[in-house]
């Protein structure tokens, strides 16, 4: 059973704990390797496992970023961490106060609230100006009674190291094989189905307009073969990410045409698993040309996913 708290001081039970500290955006194969190693070691020694994951992402705060960046929502990250078998997840806020906290102070809080016995991670640092690097943390651990387990998470995919930055680059290139390979699962975008302009229905291809989280990074504009999940129901879908230039759109939308499906799903949550890119977004001469292309897209989706 996984317990979730919103900050370190909310932890109520102080027991010997192995903790991994970091953003863990995407919970990709590299993250999974570190955490699975920690879980295995903790089980052998009867310790609790914990992840302290920062939100917002430190890069967004430090660089004052406003463009989409995340590889999933915080709730999705927590669910993925819980599915790995982590006992305690701390979604610690990252703000200017945390940013300016000295490394020794932060470590003292980990020891105070968690009874930290081991700190796990890859090539990481914490505290003000990243002063808490591995040598610093190990020296401090000799005084505070914990050890540092550095896992060189050189988990490869197609011969290159898996990282969140690599996944972001691949998303912007529309390379879903690379994205999904690095994640170890399909890339997902979820949201409530909301009313759109209903133009798809007029040409025989109704779409579900997904109210996605605007801070999540979307695959580059184009049409994708996706699995669309409504609860436990899975459907094939041709999903368009983009501005719909044929109808003079401007804002980016995510619209999924569920194959062989006709039901009112407004207000329901739709989860899209992106499996592959069919084509880039294009502007057509009119709705008839768009209709013909969507029919071809649907055929490709069926070929790819069945």
Secondary structure, DSSP 8 states (H G I E B T S, - for coil): --EEESSGGG------EEEEEE--TT--HHHHHHHHHHHHHHHHHT-EEEEEEEES-HHHHHTT--S--BSS-HHHHHHHHHHHT-SEEEEEE--HHHHTS-HHHHHHHHHHHH-EEEEEESS--BSGGG-B-HHHHHHHHHHHT-EEEE-----EETTEE--HHHHHHHHHHT-HHHHHHHHTS-EEEEEEEE----HHHHTT---EEEEE-TTB----SEEEEEEEEETTEEEEEEEEEE--GGGT--S-EEEEEETT-----TTSEEEEEEEEEEEE----SSHHHHHHHHHHHHHHHHHHH-
